[in-house]
Amino acid sequence: MKAQEIRELTEKERLEKMGDLNQEYFNLRFQLATGKIENPSRLKFIRRDIARIKTVLGESFVNKPKSAESVEEVADKA
């Protein structure tokens, strides 16, 4: 999955996708431990997809405009 495809998803869809990938990663690691894994290289791709989703989620958190209340609270604390 490419980063641009992830950016086109809604935040809810990103979180669902990350949950699905985490579950698949867990299952593949379990198969690896029991010696029944068919495609061990899939682990690498899933791990990278999870990292891409986390990166895009972080970008959206940083770029989110702050509400007026939070700006006032920060000003009061300073």
DSSP file (Angstrom, degrees, kcal/mol; ACC not computed):
  #  RESIDUE AA STRUCTURE BP1 BP2  ACC     N-H-->O    O-->H-N    N-H-->O    O-->H-N    TCO  KAPPA ALPHA  PHI   PSI    X-CA   Y-CA   Z-CA
    1    1 A M              0   0    0      0, 0.0     2,-0.2     0, 0.0    51,-0.1   0.000 360.0 360.0 360.0 131.2    0.0    0.0    0.0
    2    2 A K     >  -     0   0    0      1,-0.1     4,-1.7    50,-0.0     3,-0.2  -0.485 360.0-117.0 -87.6 157.8    1.4    3.4   -1.0
    3    3 A A  H  > S+     0   0    0      1,-0.2     4,-2.3     2,-0.2     5,-0.2   0.864 114.9  56.3 -62.2 -37.4    1.4    6.4    1.2
    4    4 A Q  H  > S+     0   0    0      1,-0.2     4,-1.3     2,-0.2    -1,-0.2   0.893 105.6  51.4 -63.4 -39.1   -0.8    8.3   -1.2
    5    5 A E  H  > S+     0   0    0      1,-0.2     4,-0.5     2,-0.2    -1,-0.2   0.881 110.2  49.8 -63.7 -37.7   -3.4    5.6   -1.0
    6    6 A I  H >< S+     0   0    0     -4,-1.7     3,-1.1     1,-0.2    -2,-0.2   0.891 106.6  54.7 -68.8 -39.3   -3.3    5.8    2.8
    7    7 A R  H 3< S+     0   0    0     -4,-2.3    -1,-0.2     1,-0.3    -2,-0.2   0.797 102.2  58.8 -64.7 -27.7   -3.7    9.6    2.7
    8    8 A E  H 3< S+     0   0    0     -4,-1.3    -1,-0.3    -5,-0.2    -2,-0.2   0.670  92.0  87.7 -76.1 -16.1   -6.9    9.2    0.7
    9    9 A L  S << S-     0   0    0     -3,-1.1     2,-0.1    -4,-0.5    -3,-0.0  -0.435  85.2-110.6 -78.8 156.0   -8.5    7.1    3.4
   10   10 A T     >  -     0   0    0     -2,-0.1     4,-2.3     1,-0.1     5,-0.2  -0.377  32.9-105.6 -76.4 166.7  -10.4    8.6    6.3
   11   11 A E  H  > S+     0   0    0      1,-0.2     4,-2.2     2,-0.2     5,-0.2   0.889 122.3  51.9 -62.5 -38.6   -8.9    8.5    9.8
   12   12 A K  H  > S+     0   0    0      1,-0.2     4,-2.2     2,-0.2    -1,-0.2   0.916 109.6  48.9 -63.9 -43.0  -11.3    5.8   10.8
   13   13 A E  H  > S+     0   0    0      2,-0.2     4,-2.6     1,-0.2    -2,-0.2   0.874 109.6  53.1 -64.6 -37.2  -10.4    3.7    7.8
   14   14 A R  H  X S+     0   0    0     -4,-2.3     4,-2.6     2,-0.2    -2,-0.2   0.927 109.7  47.5 -62.7 -44.7   -6.7    4.1    8.5
   15   15 A L  H  X S+     0   0    0     -4,-2.2     4,-2.1     2,-0.2    -2,-0.2   0.892 112.8  48.8 -65.0 -39.2   -7.2    2.9   12.1
   16   16 A E  H  X S+     0   0    0     -4,-2.2     4,-2.4     2,-0.2    -2,-0.2   0.917 111.8  49.4 -64.8 -43.0   -9.2   -0.1   10.9
   17   17 A K  H  X S+     0   0    0     -4,-2.6     4,-2.6     1,-0.2    -2,-0.2   0.901 110.2  50.6 -62.9 -41.6   -6.6   -0.9    8.3
   18   18 A M  H  X S+     0   0    0     -4,-2.6     4,-2.5     1,-0.2    -1,-0.2   0.896 109.9  50.5 -65.1 -39.1   -3.8   -0.7   10.9
   19   19 A G  H  X S+     0   0    0     -4,-2.1     4,-2.1     2,-0.2    -2,-0.2   0.909 111.0  48.6 -62.8 -42.2   -5.8   -3.0   13.2
   20   20 A D  H  X S+     0   0    0     -4,-2.4     4,-2.4     2,-0.2    -2,-0.2   0.917 112.7  47.7 -63.3 -43.6   -6.2   -5.5   10.4
   21   21 A L  H  X S+     0   0    0     -4,-2.6     4,-2.8     2,-0.2    -2,-0.2   0.887 109.9  52.5 -66.8 -38.5   -2.5   -5.3    9.5
   22   22 A N  H  X S+     0   0    0     -4,-2.5     4,-2.3     2,-0.2    -1,-0.2   0.908 110.8  48.1 -62.3 -40.8   -1.5   -5.8   13.2
   23   23 A Q  H  X S+     0   0    0     -4,-2.1     4,-2.3     2,-0.2    -2,-0.2   0.918 113.0  47.2 -65.5 -43.6   -3.7   -8.9   13.4
   24   24 A E  H  X S+     0   0    0     -4,-2.4     4,-2.5     2,-0.2    -2,-0.2   0.895 111.3  51.9 -64.5 -40.0   -2.3  -10.3   10.2
   25   25 A Y  H  X S+     0   0    0     -4,-2.8     4,-2.4     2,-0.2    -2,-0.2   0.910 109.5  49.9 -62.4 -42.6    1.3   -9.5   11.4
   26   26 A F  H  X S+     0   0    0     -4,-2.3     4,-2.2     2,-0.2    -2,-0.2   0.933 111.1  48.9 -60.9 -46.5    0.5  -11.3   14.7
   27   27 A N  H  X S+     0   0    0     -4,-2.3     4,-2.3     1,-0.2    -2,-0.2   0.899 111.6  49.0 -61.9 -41.4   -0.8  -14.4   12.8
   28   28 A L  H  X S+     0   0    0     -4,-2.5     4,-2.4     2,-0.2    -1,-0.2   0.888 110.1  50.7 -67.4 -38.0    2.2  -14.5   10.5
   29   29 A R  H  X S+     0   0    0     -4,-2.4     4,-2.1     2,-0.2    -1,-0.2   0.878 109.9  51.1 -65.4 -36.1    4.6  -14.2   13.5
   30   30 A F  H  X S+     0   0    0     -4,-2.2     4,-1.7     2,-0.2    -2,-0.2   0.919 110.5  48.3 -65.3 -43.4    2.7  -17.1   15.1
   31   31 A Q  H  X>S+     0   0    0     -4,-2.3     5,-2.2     1,-0.2     4,-1.0   0.880 109.6  53.6 -63.4 -37.8    3.0  -19.2   11.9
   32   32 A L  H  <5S+     0   0    0     -4,-2.4     3,-0.4     1,-0.2    -1,-0.2   0.908 108.0  49.9 -62.6 -41.8    6.8  -18.3   11.8
   33   33 A A  H  <5S+     0   0    0     -4,-2.1    -1,-0.2     1,-0.2    -2,-0.2   0.844 114.3  44.0 -67.1 -33.5    7.2  -19.6   15.4
   34   34 A T  H  <5S-     0   0    0     -4,-1.7    -1,-0.2    -5,-0.1    -2,-0.2   0.539 112.3-119.2 -89.3  -6.6    5.4  -22.8   14.6
   35   35 A G  T  <5S+     0   0    0     -4,-1.0    -3,-0.2    -3,-0.4    -4,-0.1   0.686  83.6 111.2  81.2  18.9    7.3  -23.3   11.3
   36   36 A K      < +     0   0    0     -5,-2.2     2,-0.3    -6,-0.2    -4,-0.2   0.142  37.2 130.2-111.1  19.1    4.1  -23.2    9.1
   37   37 A I        -     0   0    0     -6,-0.6    -9,-0.0     1,-0.1    -8,-0.0  -0.552  36.4-169.6 -79.8 136.7    4.6  -19.9    7.3
   38   38 A E  S    S+     0   0    0     -2,-0.3    -1,-0.1     1,-0.2    -6,-0.0   0.831  80.6  25.4 -91.5 -37.9    4.3  -20.0    3.5
   39   39 A N    >   +     0   0    0      1,-0.1     3,-1.7     2,-0.0     4,-0.3  -0.754  60.7 176.1-132.3  85.7    5.6  -16.5    2.7
   40   40 A P  T >  S+     0   0    0      0, 0.0     3,-1.2     0, 0.0     4,-0.5   0.749  77.7  67.5 -64.3 -22.9    8.0  -15.1    5.3
   41   41 A S  T 3> S+     0   0    0      1,-0.2     4,-1.3     2,-0.2     3,-0.5   0.700  82.8  75.9 -70.7 -16.3    8.7  -12.0    3.2
   42   42 A R  H <> S+     0   0    0     -3,-1.7     4,-2.4     1,-0.2    -1,-0.2   0.825  84.6  65.2 -62.2 -30.6    5.1  -10.9    3.8
   43   43 A L  H <> S+     0   0    0     -3,-1.2     4,-2.4    -4,-0.3    -1,-0.2   0.911  99.7  51.1 -56.8 -43.7    6.2  -10.0    7.4
   44   44 A K  H  > S+     0   0    0     -3,-0.5     4,-1.9    -4,-0.5    -1,-0.2   0.910 110.7  47.2 -61.9 -44.7    8.4   -7.3    6.0
   45   45 A F  H  X S+     0   0    0     -4,-1.3     4,-2.2     2,-0.2    -1,-0.2   0.884 112.5  48.9 -68.1 -38.6    5.7   -5.7    3.8
   46   46 A I  H  X S+     0   0    0     -4,-2.4     4,-2.5     2,-0.2    -1,-0.2   0.919 109.7  52.0 -66.6 -42.7    3.1   -5.7    6.6
   47   47 A R  H  X S+     0   0    0     -4,-2.4     4,-1.9    -5,-0.2    -2,-0.2   0.896 111.5  47.3 -60.7 -39.9    5.6   -4.1    9.0
   48   48 A R  H  X S+     0   0    0     -4,-1.9     4,-2.4     2,-0.2    -1,-0.2   0.881 109.8  52.4 -69.9 -37.9    6.3   -1.4    6.5
   49   49 A D  H  X S+     0   0    0     -4,-2.2     4,-2.3     2,-0.2    -2,-0.2   0.907 108.7  50.9 -63.7 -40.3    2.6   -0.8    5.8
   50   50 A I  H  X S+     0   0    0     -4,-2.5     4,-2.4     1,-0.2    -1,-0.2   0.917 110.4  49.6 -61.7 -42.6    2.0   -0.4    9.5
   51   51 A A  H  X S+     0   0    0     -4,-1.9     4,-2.2     2,-0.2    -2,-0.2   0.893 109.3  52.0 -64.0 -39.7    4.8    2.2    9.7
   52   52 A R  H  X S+     0   0    0     -4,-2.4     4,-2.4     2,-0.2    -2,-0.2   0.923 110.1  48.3 -62.5 -43.8    3.4    4.1    6.7
   53   53 A I  H  X S+     0   0    0     -4,-2.3     4,-2.6     1,-0.2    -2,-0.2   0.926 111.4  49.8 -63.4 -43.8   -0.1    4.3    8.3
   54   54 A K  H  X S+     0   0    0     -4,-2.4     4,-2.1     1,-0.2    -1,-0.2   0.883 110.3  51.5 -61.9 -37.9    1.5    5.5   11.6
   55   55 A T  H  X S+     0   0    0     -4,-2.2     4,-2.3     2,-0.2    -2,-0.2   0.928 111.2  46.1 -64.3 -46.0    3.4    8.1    9.7
   56   56 A V  H  X S+     0   0    0     -4,-2.4     4,-2.3     2,-0.2    -2,-0.2   0.887 111.5  52.3 -66.5 -38.3    0.4    9.4    7.9
   57   57 A L  H  X S+     0   0    0     -4,-2.6     4,-1.8     1,-0.2    -1,-0.2   0.902 110.1  49.4 -62.8 -39.8   -1.6    9.4   11.2
   58   58 A G  H  X S+     0   0    0     -4,-2.1     4,-2.2     2,-0.2    -2,-0.2   0.889 109.4  51.7 -64.7 -40.1    1.2   11.5   12.8
   59   59 A E  H  X S+     0   0    0     -4,-2.3     4,-2.4     1,-0.2    -2,-0.2   0.913 109.6  48.9 -62.4 -42.8    1.2   13.9    9.9
   60   60 A S  H  X S+     0   0    0     -4,-2.3     4,-0.6     1,-0.2    -1,-0.2   0.847 110.5  51.8 -68.4 -31.7   -2.6   14.4   10.2
   61   61 A F  H  < S+     0   0    0     -4,-1.8     3,-0.5     2,-0.2    -1,-0.2   0.911 112.7  44.4 -68.8 -42.0   -2.2   15.0   14.0
   62   62 A V  H  < S+     0   0    0     -4,-2.2    -2,-0.2     1,-0.2    -1,-0.2   0.880 115.7  47.0 -69.2 -39.1    0.6   17.6   13.5
   63   63 A N  H  < S+     0   0    0     -4,-2.4    -1,-0.2    -5,-0.2    -2,-0.2   0.488  84.1 114.5 -84.5  -3.4   -1.3   19.4   10.6
   64   64 A K  S  < S-     0   0    0     -4,-0.6     2,-0.1    -3,-0.5    -3,-0.0  -0.500  73.6-116.4 -69.4 130.4   -4.6   19.5   12.5
   65   65 A P        -     0   0    0      0, 0.0     2,-0.2     0, 0.0    -1,-0.1  -0.436  29.2-120.5 -68.3 140.8   -5.7   23.1   13.2
   66   66 A K        -     0   0    0     -2,-0.1     2,-0.1     1,-0.1    -3,-0.0  -0.546  25.6-115.3 -81.5 146.1   -5.9   23.8   16.9
   67   67 A S     >  -     0   0    0     -2,-0.2     4,-1.6     1,-0.1     5,-0.1  -0.349  23.8-112.8 -76.2 162.1   -9.2   24.9   18.4
   68   68 A A  H  > S+     0   0    0      1,-0.2     4,-2.0     2,-0.2     5,-0.2   0.849 115.5  56.5 -64.2 -34.8   -9.6   28.4   19.9
   69   69 A E  H  > S+     0   0    0      1,-0.2     4,-2.4     2,-0.2    -1,-0.2   0.922 106.0  48.5 -64.6 -44.1  -10.0   26.9   23.4
   70   70 A S  H  > S+     0   0    0      1,-0.2     4,-2.0     2,-0.2    -1,-0.2   0.859 110.0  52.5 -67.4 -33.2   -6.8   25.0   23.3
   71   71 A V  H  X S+     0   0    0     -4,-1.6     4,-2.0     2,-0.2    -1,-0.2   0.907 110.7  47.7 -66.4 -40.7   -4.9   28.1   22.1
   72   72 A E  H  X S+     0   0    0     -4,-2.0     4,-2.3     2,-0.2    -2,-0.2   0.893 110.0  52.5 -66.1 -39.9   -6.4   30.1   25.0
   73   73 A E  H  X S+     0   0    0     -4,-2.4     4,-1.7     1,-0.2    -1,-0.2   0.897 110.0  48.4 -63.8 -39.5   -5.5   27.4   27.5
   74   74 A V  H  X S+     0   0    0     -4,-2.0     4,-1.3     1,-0.2    -1,-0.2   0.903 110.8  50.8 -66.0 -41.3   -1.9   27.4   26.3
   75   75 A A  H  < S+     0   0    0     -4,-2.0    -2,-0.2     1,-0.2    -1,-0.2   0.878 109.0  51.8 -64.8 -37.8   -1.7   31.2   26.5
   76   76 A D  H  < S+     0   0    0     -4,-2.3    -1,-0.2     1,-0.2    -2,-0.2   0.857 108.1  51.4 -67.3 -34.6   -3.0   31.1   30.1
   77   77 A K  H  <        0   0    0     -4,-1.7    -1,-0.2     1,-0.2    -2,-0.2   0.788 360.0 360.0 -73.4 -26.9   -0.4   28.5   31.2
   78   78 A A     <        0   0    0     -4,-1.3    -1,-0.2    -5,-0.1    -2,-0.2   0.477 360.0 360.0 -81.7 360.0    2.5   30.6   29.8
